Amino acid sequence: MSDESKSVRDQIDESVIAVRNEAIVQTANAYTLGRKLVLVSLGATMLVSDQVQALLQRALERGELVERDAGRKTQELQQKASDGTAKVLSSGVASVLNKAPGINLTYDAPTQPETPPTDAPAQE
């Protein structure tokens, strides 16, 4: 049947059906596109979240390393300062005080412990 042999009513019905079918197809396409956009957004959010978590974990580990290194360096500096102070005190102050009349800081500790006298009474 050609378009001329169809009635006006049939032509209108076919046009309405074609428009309705096109609207259904376009709606399905819009739904599919919207769904994909939502899924891409969720996926991107999760990827960023994973990257942020990994970055925070690396930052935490790095901070712990820095803290440990700083503590070690602080201990080394304290030890050096203590050693330096002890050297200055033992050499400089002792030599100055040894020059003062009546003061002698050089002391030789006995190498063997002192033994108590044998005739001393035992203490109870």
C-alpha positions in Angstrom: 0.0 0.0 0.0 1.3 3.4 -0.9 0.9 6.5 1.2 -1.7 7.8 -1.1 -3.9 4.7 -0.7 -3.7 4.9 3.2 -6.3 6.9 4.9 -5.3 10.0 6.8 -6.1 8.2 10.0 -3.7 5.3 9.3 -1.0 7.8 8.4 -1.5 9.6 11.7 -1.5 6.3 13.6 1.8 5.3 12.0 3.4 8.7 12.7 2.3 8.5 16.3 3.7 4.9 16.6 7.0 6.0 15.0 7.3 9.0 17.4 6.5 6.8 20.4 9.1 4.2 19.3 11.7 6.9 18.8 10.9 8.3 22.3 11.3 4.9 23.8 14.7 4.4 22.1 15.9 7.8 23.1 14.7 7.3 26.7 16.6 4.0 26.9 19.7 5.6 25.5 19.4 8.4 28.0 19.0 5.9 30.8 22.0 3.9 29.6 24.1 7.1 29.4 23.0 8.2 32.8 23.8 4.8 34.3 27.2 4.8 32.7 27.9 8.3 34.1 26.9 7.2 37.6 29.1 4.1 37.4 32.0 6.1 36.0 31.6 8.6 38.9 31.5 5.9 41.5 34.5 4.2 39.9 36.5 7.4 39.9 35.5 8.2 43.4 36.7 4.8 44.6 40.0 5.1 42.6 40.6 8.5 44.2 39.7 7.1 47.6 42.2 4.2 47.1 44.9 6.6 46.0 44.3 8.9 49.0 44.4 5.9 51.4 47.7 4.8 49.8 49.1 8.3 50.0 48.1 8.6 53.7 49.7 5.2 54.5 52.9 6.2 52.7 52.9 9.6 54.6 52.4 7.8 57.9 55.3 5.4 57.2 57.5 8.3 56.1 56.6 10.3 59.2 57.5 7.3 61.4 60.9 7.0 59.6 61.5 10.7 60.1 60.6 10.5 63.8 62.9 7.5 64.3 65.8 9.3 62.5 65.2 12.5 64.4 65.3 10.6 67.7 68.5 8.8 66.7 70.1 12.0 65.7 69.0 13.7 68.9 70.5 10.9 70.9 73.8 11.2 68.9 73.9 15.0 69.5 73.2 14.5 73.2 75.9 11.9 73.4 78.4 14.1 71.6 77.5 17.1 73.8 77.9 14.9 76.9 81.2 13.5 75.8 82.5 17.0 74.9 81.3 18.4 78.2 83.0 15.6 80.1 86.3 16.1 78.2 86.2 19.8 78.8 85.5 19.3 82.5 88.0 16.6 83.0 90.8 18.3 81.2 90.2 22.1 81.5 88.7 22.4 84.9 90.9 19.8 86.5 94.1 21.5 85.2 92.9 24.9 86.4 92.0 23.5 89.8 95.3 21.6 90.0 97.1 24.9 89.7 95.4 26.2 92.8 97.6 25.7 95.9 96.5 22.8 98.0 94.1 21.2 95.5 95.1 18.1 93.5 92.3 16.4 91.5 94.5 13.6 90.1 93.5 10.5 91.9 94.5 7.0 91.1 91.9 4.5 92.2 93.2 1.3 93.8 93.2 -1.6 91.4 92.4 -4.1 94.2 89.6 -3.8 96.7 90.8 -2.9 100.2 90.8 -5.8 102.7 89.5 -5.1 106.2 92.1 -5.4 108.9 92.3 -8.9 110.4 92.3 -7.8 114.1 89.0 -5.8 113.7 86.1 -7.2 115.6 83.3 -8.7 113.5 80.1 -6.7 113.3 76.8 -8.3 114.0 
